[in-house]
Structure formats: structure tokens, C-alpha cells
Amino acid sequence: MSATTQLHAAVDDQKVVAVITEALRSIQFGAVEITLHNGQVVQIERKEKIRFQPPTRAS
């Protein structure tokens, strides 16, 4: 791998890590799925669940 290719891969890796980090930070309930092809991240899916709490009853 040439120095230019390594630099390009490092920049791509940083972007992938940033996207995964943001997906994890911005989700409360759900899942983050990372899909790989030949050892490379090709897709990141965020499946978010929105949960509602039932109203509390006054005693």
C-alpha cells in the first residue's frame, strides 16, 4: 500500500469512526448495525425506537 493510499484509508477510517460515534451518541433505544464487505465498512444502519412512558397516576 502506498503512502497516498494509506493516508486516504486513514481519512476514510476517521470518517467511518465519526459516523459510528454520532450514531451511538444520538440514539437512546435501538441498534446500530455495521455492514462489512471484504473487511471494509460499506453501510451503517441506525434503527431507533421511540418509547413512551404511560402517565403516572396520582395517589
CHARMM internal coordinates of N, CA and C (Angstrom, degrees):
IC EDIT
DIST 1 N 1 CA 1.4502
DIST 1 CA 1 C 1.5239
ANGL 1 N 1 CA 1 C 107.79
DIST 1 C 2 N 1.3372
ANGL 1 CA 1 C 2 N 117.64
DIHE 1 N 1 CA 1 C 2 N 129.74
DIST 2 N 2 CA 1.4605
ANGL 1 C 2 N 2 CA 121.49
DIHE 1 CA 1 C 2 N 2 CA -179.36
DIST 2 CA 2 C 1.5248
ANGL 2 N 2 CA 2 C 110.28
DIHE 1 C 2 N 2 CA 2 C -76.41
DIST 2 C 3 N 1.3355
ANGL 2 CA 2 C 3 N 116.23
DIHE 2 N 2 CA 2 C 3 N 166.58
DIST 3 N 3 CA 1.4628
ANGL 2 C 3 N 3 CA 120.92
DIHE 2 CA 2 C 3 N 3 CA -179.95
DIST 3 CA 3 C 1.5234
ANGL 3 N 3 CA 3 C 110.57
DIHE 2 C 3 N 3 CA 3 C -62.23
DIST 3 C 4 N 1.3363
ANGL 3 CA 3 C 4 N 117.16
DIHE 3 N 3 CA 3 C 4 N -38.74
DIST 4 N 4 CA 1.4605
ANGL 3 C 4 N 4 CA 120.62
DIHE 3 CA 3 C 4 N 4 CA 178.91
DIST 4 CA 4 C 1.5202
ANGL 4 N 4 CA 4 C 110.82
DIHE 3 C 4 N 4 CA 4 C -64.87
DIST 4 C 5 N 1.3281
ANGL 4 CA 4 C 5 N 116.50
DIHE 4 N 4 CA 4 C 5 N -42.99
DIST 5 N 5 CA 1.4626
ANGL 4 C 5 N 5 CA 120.89
DIHE 4 CA 4 C 5 N 5 CA 178.89
DIST 5 CA 5 C 1.5251
ANGL 5 N 5 CA 5 C 110.33
DIHE 4 C 5 N 5 CA 5 C -64.62
DIST 5 C 6 N 1.3264
ANGL 5 CA 5 C 6 N 117.23
DIHE 5 N 5 CA 5 C 6 N -40.28
DIST 6 N 6 CA 1.4648
ANGL 5 C 6 N 6 CA 120.45
DIHE 5 CA 5 C 6 N 6 CA 178.68
DIST 6 CA 6 C 1.5224
ANGL 6 N 6 CA 6 C 110.78
DIHE 5 C 6 N 6 CA 6 C -64.27
DIST 6 C 7 N 1.3531
ANGL 6 CA 6 C 7 N 116.95
DIHE 6 N 6 CA 6 C 7 N -40.77
DIST 7 N 7 CA 1.4554
ANGL 6 C 7 N 7 CA 120.44
DIHE 6 CA 6 C 7 N 7 CA 179.19
DIST 7 CA 7 C 1.5276
ANGL 7 N 7 CA 7 C 109.88
DIHE 6 C 7 N 7 CA 7 C -64.73
DIST 7 C 8 N 1.3230
ANGL 7 CA 7 C 8 N 116.44
DIHE 7 N 7 CA 7 C 8 N -43.36
DIST 8 N 8 CA 1.4694
ANGL 7 C 8 N 8 CA 121.08
DIHE 7 CA 7 C 8 N 8 CA 179.40
DIST 8 CA 8 C 1.5342
ANGL 8 N 8 CA 8 C 109.29
DIHE 7 C 8 N 8 CA 8 C -61.56
DIST 8 C 9 N 1.3274
ANGL 8 CA 8 C 9 N 117.58
DIHE 8 N 8 CA 8 C 9 N -43.40
DIST 9 N 9 CA 1.4684
ANGL 8 C 9 N 9 CA 121.44
DIHE 8 CA 8 C 9 N 9 CA 179.42
DIST 9 CA 9 C 1.5245
ANGL 9 N 9 CA 9 C 110.48
DIHE 8 C 9 N 9 CA 9 C -63.82
DIST 9 C 10 N 1.3441
ANGL 9 CA 9 C 10 N 117.41
DIHE 9 N 9 CA 9 C 10 N -39.33
DIST 10 N 10 CA 1.4632
ANGL 9 C 10 N 10 CA 120.82
DIHE 9 CA 9 C 10 N 10 CA -179.83
DIST 10 CA 10 C 1.5231
ANGL 10 N 10 CA 10 C 110.42
DIHE 9 C 10 N 10 CA 10 C -65.21
DIST 10 C 11 N 1.3301
ANGL 10 CA 10 C 11 N 117.39
DIHE 10 N 10 CA 10 C 11 N -40.59
DIST 11 N 11 CA 1.4654
ANGL 10 C 11 N 11 CA 120.88
DIHE 10 CA 10 C 11 N 11 CA 178.32
DIST 11 CA 11 C 1.5184
ANGL 11 N 11 CA 11 C 109.56
DIHE 10 C 11 N 11 CA 11 C -64.90
DIST 11 C 12 N 1.3206
ANGL 11 CA 11 C 12 N 117.70
DIHE 11 N 11 CA 11 C 12 N -44.54
DIST 12 N 12 CA 1.4684
ANGL 11 C 12 N 12 CA 121.22
DIHE 11 CA 11 C 12 N 12 CA 177.72
DIST 12 CA 12 C 1.5172
ANGL 12 N 12 CA 12 C 110.71
DIHE 11 C 12 N 12 CA 12 C -61.11
DIST 12 C 13 N 1.3468
ANGL 12 CA 12 C 13 N 117.47
DIHE 12 N 12 CA 12 C 13 N -43.38
DIST 13 N 13 CA 1.4627
ANGL 12 C 13 N 13 CA 121.10
DIHE 12 CA 12 C 13 N 13 CA 178.43
DIST 13 CA 13 C 1.5243
ANGL 13 N 13 CA 13 C 110.93
DIHE 12 C 13 N 13 CA 13 C -59.91
DIST 13 C 14 N 1.3272
ANGL 13 CA 13 C 14 N 117.14
DIHE 13 N 13 CA 13 C 14 N -41.42
DIST 14 N 14 CA 1.4611
ANGL 13 C 14 N 14 CA 120.86
DIHE 13 CA 13 C 14 N 14 CA 179.21
DIST 14 CA 14 C 1.5239
ANGL 14 N 14 CA 14 C 110.71
DIHE 13 C 14 N 14 CA 14 C -63.60
DIST 14 C 15 N 1.3186
ANGL 14 CA 14 C 15 N 117.02
DIHE 14 N 14 CA 14 C 15 N -39.75
DIST 15 N 15 CA 1.4658
ANGL 14 C 15 N 15 CA 120.90
DIHE 14 CA 14 C 15 N 15 CA 178.71
DIST 15 CA 15 C 1.5283
ANGL 15 N 15 CA 15 C 110.50
DIHE 14 C 15 N 15 CA 15 C -65.80
DIST 15 C 16 N 1.3326
ANGL 15 CA 15 C 16 N 116.77
DIHE 15 N 15 CA 15 C 16 N -43.07
DIST 16 N 16 CA 1.4681
ANGL 15 C 16 N 16 CA 121.00
DIHE 15 CA 15 C 16 N 16 CA 179.25
DIST 16 CA 16 C 1.5207
ANGL 16 N 16 CA 16 C 109.89
DIHE 15 C 16 N 16 CA 16 C -61.74
DIST 16 C 17 N 1.3220
ANGL 16 CA 16 C 17 N 116.86
DIHE 16 N 16 CA 16 C 17 N -46.00
DIST 17 N 17 CA 1.4725
ANGL 16 C 17 N 17 CA 120.67
DIHE 16 CA 16 C 17 N 17 CA 179.54
DIST 17 CA 17 C 1.5260
ANGL 17 N 17 CA 17 C 110.04
DIHE 16 C 17 N 17 CA 17 C -62.10
DIST 17 C 18 N 1.3240
ANGL 17 CA 17 C 18 N 117.80
DIHE 17 N 17 CA 17 C 18 N -40.00
DIST 18 N 18 CA 1.4599
ANGL 17 C 18 N 18 CA 121.33
DIHE 17 CA 17 C 18 N 18 CA 179.63
DIST 18 CA 18 C 1.5301
ANGL 18 N 18 CA 18 C 110.92
DIHE 17 C 18 N 18 CA 18 C -64.32
DIST 18 C 19 N 1.3235
ANGL 18 CA 18 C 19 N 117.30
DIHE 18 N 18 CA 18 C 19 N -41.27
DIST 19 N 19 CA 1.4690
ANGL 18 C 19 N 19 CA 120.63
DIHE 18 CA 18 C 19 N 19 CA 179.80
DIST 19 CA 19 C 1.5285
ANGL 19 N 19 CA 19 C 110.65
DIHE 18 C 19 N 19 CA 19 C -66.90
DIST 19 C 20 N 1.3312
ANGL 19 CA 19 C 20 N 116.80
DIHE 19 N 19 CA 19 C 20 N -42.70
DIST 20 N 20 CA 1.4706
ANGL 19 C 20 N 20 CA 120.53
DIHE 19 CA 19 C 20 N 20 CA 178.79
DIST 20 CA 20 C 1.5338
ANGL 20 N 20 CA 20 C 110.06
DIHE 19 C 20 N 20 CA 20 C -63.97
DIST 20 C 21 N 1.3268
ANGL 20 CA 20 C 21 N 116.41
DIHE 20 N 20 CA 20 C 21 N -43.96
DIST 21 N 21 CA 1.4652
ANGL 20 C 21 N 21 CA 120.68
DIHE 20 CA 20 C 21 N 21 CA 179.43
DIST 21 CA 21 C 1.5213
ANGL 21 N 21 CA 21 C 110.96
DIHE 20 C 21 N 21 CA 21 C -59.87
DIST 21 C 22 N 1.3281
ANGL 21 CA 21 C 22 N 117.23
DIHE 21 N 21 CA 21 C 22 N -44.44
DIST 22 N 22 CA 1.4679
ANGL 21 C 22 N 22 CA 120.60
DIHE 21 CA 21 C 22 N 22 CA 179.47
DIST 22 CA 22 C 1.5252
ANGL 22 N 22 CA 22 C 111.16
DIHE 21 C 22 N 22 CA 22 C -65.26
DIST 22 C 23 N 1.3274
ANGL 22 CA 22 C 23 N 116.98
DIHE 22 N 22 CA 22 C 23 N -39.16
DIST 23 N 23 CA 1.4680
ANGL 22 C 23 N 23 CA 120.37
DIHE 22 CA 22 C 23 N 23 CA 178.48
DIST 23 CA 23 C 1.5231
ANGL 23 N 23 CA 23 C 110.25
DIHE 22 C 23 N 23 CA 23 C -62.17
DIST 23 C 24 N 1.3215
ANGL 23 CA 23 C 24 N 117.14
DIHE 23 N 23 CA 23 C 24 N -40.39
DIST 24 N 24 CA 1.4665
ANGL 23 C 24 N 24 CA 120.68
DIHE 23 CA 23 C 24 N 24 CA 179.90
DIST 24 CA 24 C 1.5238
ANGL 24 N 24 CA 24 C 112.16
DIHE 23 C 24 N 24 CA 24 C -71.43
DIST 24 C 25 N 1.3170
ANGL 24 CA 24 C 25 N 116.60
DIHE 24 N 24 CA 24 C 25 N -37.81
DIST 25 N 25 CA 1.4728
ANGL 24 C 25 N 25 CA 119.99
DIHE 24 CA 24 C 25 N 25 CA -178.92
DIST 25 CA 25 C 1.5212
ANGL 25 N 25 CA 25 C 112.12
DIHE 24 C 25 N 25 CA 25 C -69.24
DIST 25 C 26 N 1.3179
ANGL 25 CA 25 C 26 N 116.48
DIHE 25 N 25 CA 25 C 26 N -32.30
DIST 26 N 26 CA 1.4616
ANGL 25 C 26 N 26 CA 119.47
DIHE 25 CA 25 C 26 N 26 CA -171.14
DIST 26 CA 26 C 1.5243
ANGL 26 N 26 CA 26 C 113.67
DIHE 25 C 26 N 26 CA 26 C -96.55
DIST 26 C 27 N 1.3131
ANGL 26 CA 26 C 27 N 117.97
DIHE 26 N 26 CA 26 C 27 N 10.42
DIST 27 N 27 CA 1.4625
ANGL 26 C 27 N 27 CA 120.64
DIHE 26 CA 26 C 27 N 27 CA -178.66
DIST 27 CA 27 C 1.5306
ANGL 27 N 27 CA 27 C 109.26
DIHE 26 C 27 N 27 CA 27 C -118.88
DIST 27 C 28 N 1.3382
ANGL 27 CA 27 C 28 N 116.15
DIHE 27 N 27 CA 27 C 28 N 136.65
DIST 28 N 28 CA 1.4662
ANGL 27 C 28 N 28 CA 120.13
DIHE 27 CA 27 C 28 N 28 CA 176.82
DIST 28 CA 28 C 1.5135
ANGL 28 N 28 CA 28 C 111.42
DIHE 27 C 28 N 28 CA 28 C -100.28
DIST 28 C 29 N 1.3212
ANGL 28 CA 28 C 29 N 116.26
DIHE 28 N 28 CA 28 C 29 N -47.42
DIST 29 N 29 CA 1.4597
ANGL 28 C 29 N 29 CA 121.69
DIHE 28 CA 28 C 29 N 29 CA 179.73
DIST 29 CA 29 C 1.5225
ANGL 29 N 29 CA 29 C 107.46
DIHE 28 C 29 N 29 CA 29 C -131.25
DIST 29 C 30 N 1.3041
ANGL 29 CA 29 C 30 N 117.50
DIHE 29 N 29 CA 29 C 30 N 130.38
DIST 30 N 30 CA 1.4591
ANGL 29 C 30 N 30 CA 119.90
DIHE 29 CA 29 C 30 N 30 CA 177.60
DIST 30 CA 30 C 1.5194
ANGL 30 N 30 CA 30 C 111.39
DIHE 29 C 30 N 30 CA 30 C 145.98
DIST 30 C 31 N 1.3407
ANGL 30 CA 30 C 31 N 115.11
DIHE 30 N 30 CA 30 C 31 N -148.70
DIST 31 N 31 CA 1.4585
ANGL 30 C 31 N 31 CA 120.11
DIHE 30 CA 30 C 31 N 31 CA -176.01
DIST 31 CA 31 C 1.5222
ANGL 31 N 31 CA 31 C 110.29
DIHE 30 C 31 N 31 CA 31 C -148.23
DIST 31 C 32 N 1.3299
ANGL 31 CA 31 C 32 N 115.25
DIHE 31 N 31 CA 31 C 32 N 148.64
DIST 32 N 32 CA 1.4569
ANGL 31 C 32 N 32 CA 121.75
DIHE 31 CA 31 C 32 N 32 CA 171.66
DIST 32 CA 32 C 1.5213
ANGL 32 N 32 CA 32 C 105.82
DIHE 31 C 32 N 32 CA 32 C -115.88
DIST 32 C 33 N 1.3283
ANGL 32 CA 32 C 33 N 116.19
DIHE 32 N 32 CA 32 C 33 N 121.41
DIST 33 N 33 CA 1.4625
ANGL 32 C 33 N 33 CA 121.68
DIHE 32 CA 32 C 33 N 33 CA -177.27
DIST 33 CA 33 C 1.5216
ANGL 33 N 33 CA 33 C 108.63
DIHE 32 C 33 N 33 CA 33 C -112.66
DIST 33 C 34 N 1.3351
ANGL 33 CA 33 C 34 N 116.38
DIHE 33 N 33 CA 33 C 34 N 128.52
DIST 34 N 34 CA 1.4635
ANGL 33 C 34 N 34 CA 122.60
DIHE 33 CA 33 C 34 N 34 CA -179.55
DIST 34 CA 34 C 1.5217
ANGL 34 N 34 CA 34 C 107.54
DIHE 33 C 34 N 34 CA 34 C -112.14
DIST 34 C 35 N 1.3277
ANGL 34 CA 34 C 35 N 116.38
DIHE 34 N 34 CA 34 C 35 N 123.17
DIST 35 N 35 CA 1.4607
ANGL 34 C 35 N 35 CA 121.90
DIHE 34 CA 34 C 35 N 35 CA -179.33
DIST 35 CA 35 C 1.5198
ANGL 35 N 35 CA 35 C 109.29
DIHE 34 C 35 N 35 CA 35 C -105.05
DIST 35 C 36 N 1.3355
ANGL 35 CA 35 C 36 N 116.31
DIHE 35 N 35 CA 35 C 36 N 130.73
DIST 36 N 36 CA 1.4658
ANGL 35 C 36 N 36 CA 122.85
DIHE 35 CA 35 C 36 N 36 CA -179.36
DIST 36 CA 36 C 1.5196
ANGL 36 N 36 CA 36 C 110.54
DIHE 35 C 36 N 36 CA 36 C -113.54
DIST 36 C 37 N 1.3211
ANGL 36 CA 36 C 37 N 115.70
DIHE 36 N 36 CA 36 C 37 N 149.70
DIST 37 N 37 CA 1.4619
ANGL 36 C 37 N 37 CA 122.44
DIHE 36 CA 36 C 37 N 37 CA 172.50
DIST 37 CA 37 C 1.5189
ANGL 37 N 37 CA 37 C 106.81
DIHE 36 C 37 N 37 CA 37 C -140.04
DIST 37 C 38 N 1.3163
ANGL 37 CA 37 C 38 N 116.27
DIHE 37 N 37 CA 37 C 38 N 120.52
DIST 38 N 38 CA 1.4707
ANGL 37 C 38 N 38 CA 121.72
DIHE 37 CA 37 C 38 N 38 CA -176.25
DIST 38 CA 38 C 1.5275
ANGL 38 N 38 CA 38 C 112.13
DIHE 37 C 38 N 38 CA 38 C 53.37
DIST 38 C 39 N 1.3161
ANGL 38 CA 38 C 39 N 116.37
DIHE 38 N 38 CA 38 C 39 N 39.94
DIST 39 N 39 CA 1.4609
ANGL 38 C 39 N 39 CA 121.33
DIHE 38 CA 38 C 39 N 39 CA 176.71
DIST 39 CA 39 C 1.5172
ANGL 39 N 39 CA 39 C 114.68
DIHE 38 C 39 N 39 CA 39 C 78.26
DIST 39 C 40 N 1.3259
ANGL 39 CA 39 C 40 N 118.36
DIHE 39 N 39 CA 39 C 40 N 5.82
DIST 40 N 40 CA 1.4607
ANGL 39 C 40 N 40 CA 122.43
DIHE 39 CA 39 C 40 N 40 CA -179.91
DIST 40 CA 40 C 1.5332
ANGL 40 N 40 CA 40 C 109.51
DIHE 39 C 40 N 40 CA 40 C -113.81
DIST 40 C 41 N 1.3231
ANGL 40 CA 40 C 41 N 115.93
DIHE 40 N 40 CA 40 C 41 N 139.97
DIST 41 N 41 CA 1.4605
ANGL 40 C 41 N 41 CA 120.10
DIHE 40 CA 40 C 41 N 41 CA 176.12
DIST 41 CA 41 C 1.5262
ANGL 41 N 41 CA 41 C 107.72
DIHE 40 C 41 N 41 CA 41 C -71.00
DIST 41 C 42 N 1.3217
ANGL 41 CA 41 C 42 N 116.18
DIHE 41 N 41 CA 41 C 42 N 124.16
DIST 42 N 42 CA 1.4635
ANGL 41 C 42 N 42 CA 120.60
DIHE 41 CA 41 C 42 N 42 CA -179.99
DIST 42 CA 42 C 1.5241
ANGL 42 N 42 CA 42 C 112.14
DIHE 41 C 42 N 42 CA 42 C -114.84
DIST 42 C 43 N 1.3394
ANGL 42 CA 42 C 43 N 117.04
DIHE 42 N 42 CA 42 C 43 N -15.37
DIST 43 N 43 CA 1.4614
ANGL 42 C 43 N 43 CA 119.03
DIHE 42 CA 42 C 43 N 43 CA -176.89
DIST 43 CA 43 C 1.5134
ANGL 43 N 43 CA 43 C 109.59
DIHE 42 C 43 N 43 CA 43 C -160.03
DIST 43 C 44 N 1.3228
ANGL 43 CA 43 C 44 N 115.40
DIHE 43 N 43 CA 43 C 44 N 141.62
DIST 44 N 44 CA 1.4632
ANGL 43 C 44 N 44 CA 121.93
DIHE 43 CA 43 C 44 N 44 CA 174.17
DIST 44 CA 44 C 1.5230
ANGL 44 N 44 CA 44 C 106.61
DIHE 43 C 44 N 44 CA 44 C -128.80
DIST 44 C 45 N 1.3299
ANGL 44 CA 44 C 45 N 116.15
DIHE 44 N 44 CA 44 C 45 N 123.38
DIST 45 N 45 CA 1.4643
ANGL 44 C 45 N 45 CA 121.38
DIHE 44 CA 44 C 45 N 45 CA 179.05
DIST 45 CA 45 C 1.5156
ANGL 45 N 45 CA 45 C 109.25
DIHE 44 C 45 N 45 CA 45 C -115.26
DIST 45 C 46 N 1.3111
ANGL 45 CA 45 C 46 N 114.97
DIHE 45 N 45 CA 45 C 46 N 137.58
DIST 46 N 46 CA 1.4590
ANGL 45 C 46 N 46 CA 120.03
DIHE 45 CA 45 C 46 N 46 CA 175.17
DIST 46 CA 46 C 1.5166
ANGL 46 N 46 CA 46 C 107.11
DIHE 45 C 46 N 46 CA 46 C -118.11
DIST 46 C 47 N 1.3146
ANGL 46 CA 46 C 47 N 115.64
DIHE 46 N 46 CA 46 C 47 N 118.81
DIST 47 N 47 CA 1.4638
ANGL 46 C 47 N 47 CA 121.67
DIHE 46 CA 46 C 47 N 47 CA 177.87
DIST 47 CA 47 C 1.5193
ANGL 47 N 47 CA 47 C 106.76
DIHE 46 C 47 N 47 CA 47 C -108.98
DIST 47 C 48 N 1.3205
ANGL 47 CA 47 C 48 N 115.19
DIHE 47 N 47 CA 47 C 48 N 112.08
DIST 48 N 48 CA 1.4556
ANGL 47 C 48 N 48 CA 119.34
DIHE 47 CA 47 C 48 N 48 CA -174.57
DIST 48 CA 48 C 1.5215
ANGL 48 N 48 CA 48 C 111.26
DIHE 47 C 48 N 48 CA 48 C -109.11
DIST 48 C 49 N 1.3066
ANGL 48 CA 48 C 49 N 114.92
DIHE 48 N 48 CA 48 C 49 N 138.46
DIST 49 N 49 CA 1.4543
ANGL 48 C 49 N 49 CA 121.65
DIHE 48 CA 48 C 49 N 49 CA 175.75
DIST 49 CA 49 C 1.5239
ANGL 49 N 49 CA 49 C 107.53
DIHE 48 C 49 N 49 CA 49 C -109.30
DIST 49 C 50 N 1.2917
ANGL 49 CA 49 C 50 N 114.88
DIHE 49 N 49 CA 49 C 50 N 137.47
DIST 50 N 50 CA 1.4617
ANGL 49 C 50 N 50 CA 119.85
DIHE 49 CA 49 C 50 N 50 CA 176.18
DIST 50 CA 50 C 1.5216
ANGL 50 N 50 CA 50 C 106.79
DIHE 49 C 50 N 50 CA 50 C -110.43
DIST 50 C 51 N 1.3096
ANGL 50 CA 50 C 51 N 115.51
DIHE 50 N 50 CA 50 C 51 N 119.67
DIST 51 N 51 CA 1.4597
ANGL 50 C 51 N 51 CA 120.55
DIHE 50 CA 50 C 51 N 51 CA -176.47
DIST 51 CA 51 C 1.5112
ANGL 51 N 51 CA 51 C 110.93
DIHE 50 C 51 N 51 CA 51 C -110.68
DIST 51 C 52 N 1.3211
ANGL 51 CA 51 C 52 N 115.77
DIHE 51 N 51 CA 51 C 52 N 139.97
DIST 52 N 52 CA 1.4485
ANGL 51 C 52 N 52 CA 122.57
DIHE 51 CA 51 C 52 N 52 CA 178.59
DIST 52 CA 52 C 1.5197
ANGL 52 N 52 CA 52 C 108.81
DIHE 51 C 52 N 52 CA 52 C -113.01
DIST 52 C 53 N 1.3024
ANGL 52 CA 52 C 53 N 116.30
DIHE 52 N 52 CA 52 C 53 N 137.42
DIST 53 N 53 CA 1.4669
ANGL 52 C 53 N 53 CA 121.73
DIHE 52 CA 52 C 53 N 53 CA 177.22
DIST 53 CA 53 C 1.5233
ANGL 53 N 53 CA 53 C 107.61
DIHE 52 C 53 N 53 CA 53 C -89.03
DIST 53 C 54 N 1.3408
ANGL 53 CA 53 C 54 N 117.47
DIHE 53 N 53 CA 53 C 54 N 135.62
DIST 54 N 54 CA 1.4627
ANGL 53 C 54 N 54 CA 118.84
DIHE 53 CA 53 C 54 N 54 CA 175.41
DIST 54 CA 54 C 1.5207
ANGL 54 N 54 CA 54 C 109.27
DIHE 53 C 54 N 54 CA 54 C -64.23
DIST 54 C 55 N 1.3307
ANGL 54 CA 54 C 55 N 117.68
DIHE 54 N 54 CA 54 C 55 N 147.73
DIST 55 N 55 CA 1.4754
ANGL 54 C 55 N 55 CA 119.22
DIHE 54 CA 54 C 55 N 55 CA 179.27
DIST 55 CA 55 C 1.5261
ANGL 55 N 55 CA 55 C 110.61
DIHE 54 C 55 N 55 CA 55 C -62.46
DIST 55 C 56 N 1.3050
ANGL 55 CA 55 C 56 N 115.57
DIHE 55 N 55 CA 55 C 56 N 142.43
DIST 56 N 56 CA 1.4711
ANGL 55 C 56 N 56 CA 119.19
DIHE 55 CA 55 C 56 N 56 CA 178.50
DIST 56 CA 56 C 1.5147
ANGL 56 N 56 CA 56 C 108.90
DIHE 55 C 56 N 56 CA 56 C -81.49
DIST 56 C 57 N 1.3154
ANGL 56 CA 56 C 57 N 115.59
DIHE 56 N 56 CA 56 C 57 N 144.09
DIST 57 N 57 CA 1.4721
ANGL 56 C 57 N 57 CA 121.30
DIHE 56 CA 56 C 57 N 57 CA -179.27
DIST 57 CA 57 C 1.5105
ANGL 57 N 57 CA 57 C 108.85
DIHE 56 C 57 N 57 CA 57 C -91.17
DIST 57 C 58 N 1.3025
ANGL 57 CA 57 C 58 N 115.76
DIHE 57 N 57 CA 57 C 58 N 137.00
DIST 58 N 58 CA 1.4688
ANGL 57 C 58 N 58 CA 120.25
DIHE 57 CA 57 C 58 N 58 CA 176.01
DIST 58 CA 58 C 1.5215
ANGL 58 N 58 CA 58 C 108.41
DIHE 57 C 58 N 58 CA 58 C -77.77
DIST 58 C 59 N 1.3307
ANGL 58 CA 58 C 59 N 115.81
DIHE 58 N 58 CA 58 C 59 N 135.41
DIST 59 N 59 CA 1.4748
ANGL 58 C 59 N 59 CA 120.37
DIHE 58 CA 58 C 59 N 59 CA -179.50
DIST 59 CA 59 C 1.4955
ANGL 59 N 59 CA 59 C 112.12
DIHE 58 C 59 N 59 CA 59 C -88.31
END
COOR INIT
IC SEED 1 N 1 CA 1 C
IC BUILD
